[in-house]
Amino acid sequence: MSEPVSDLAELLRTLRPVLNDGNYVFAVLPHDADTGALEALATFRENEGITVVVEEGRAQLAGLRVLFRAAWITLTVHSDLQAVGLTAAVAGALTRANISCNIIAAAHHDHVFVPAESAHAAIEALRALQTCHQ
């Protein structure tokens, strides 16, 4: 695996957004819920409960109340967790396209969740962001 990139110009030049298959939902479960069967893509424990990001079909089977139905975009550049400005640049590009986003940073990549109906417009906005930094 390549070394993580921290330079903002290099991050934007090599962003390479990829739209993952399927739709995903954000939902909240009580603290004592067993999340194992959901095979959650992400979880986050807050005072109010456990936020989960789950494939839509699994959420439907579990009867979860959907808070946000999203498409999942992976920024395939290996971003450094200490890089400055990537989240702001991505959010800014999507804001200019009038697309809301939720961003999760993981050890190797950043993951952007946008409204499912805005998936293709979001990919276009992110590719334009990358192109203007070539």
Buried (B, 14 or more C-beta within 10 A) or exposed (E): EEEBBBEBEBBBBBBEBEBBEEBBBBBBBEEEBEEEEBEBBBEEEEEEBBBBBBBBEBBEEBEBEBEBBBBBBBBBBBBBEEBEBBBEBBBEBBEEBEBBBBBBBEEBBBBBBBBBEBBEBBBBBBBEBBEEBE
